[in-house]
Amino acid sequence: MVNESVTANPFRLAKRVLPQHTDHGGVMWHGGYVAWLEEARIEALSAIGFPYERFVALGLEMPVVRLEIRYREALRLGDEVLLESWPQPRHGVRWPWTTRVVRAGVCAVEARVDLALVKVGGARRVLRHPPEEVAEVFEVLTGRKAAD
């Protein structure tokens, strides 16, 4: 797991544990985190002016090819948390992305998702070389390039 962001300011998204996120004991269900991870990634892209709809318009998808979650502390109904989310530089065809779920300044959950950039329509294929505008978006998110 990556413990430090490669960006100066990871994208942050405030969330609250709601009844639909929990089991009967009021503890957040482990599968509920997966939706939060995707939401943080999608919102981070939107925040820099590249909503996921642009991927779709370009005939692209970024499916998850690997997921690792470390549960350090249980979240409970009503907990307010901050998702801190950022991508790391690409490794081959994998686009790693880390998200931490922070409650009261303490990391309760840390996750890493590896994504792949896929061209859809006709024969689906993994892209080894992303379109320039997609590469630039990830350079901004990883802090390698300033946002326009």
Buried (B, 14 or more C-beta within 10 A) or exposed (E): EEEEBBBEEBBBBEBEBEEEBBEEEBBBEEEBBBEBBBBBBBBBBBBEEBBBEBBEEBEBBBEBBEEEBEBEEBBBBEBEBBBBBBBBEBEEBBBBBBBBBBBEEEBBBBBBBBBBBBBBEEEEEEEEEBBEEBBBBBBBBBBEEEEE
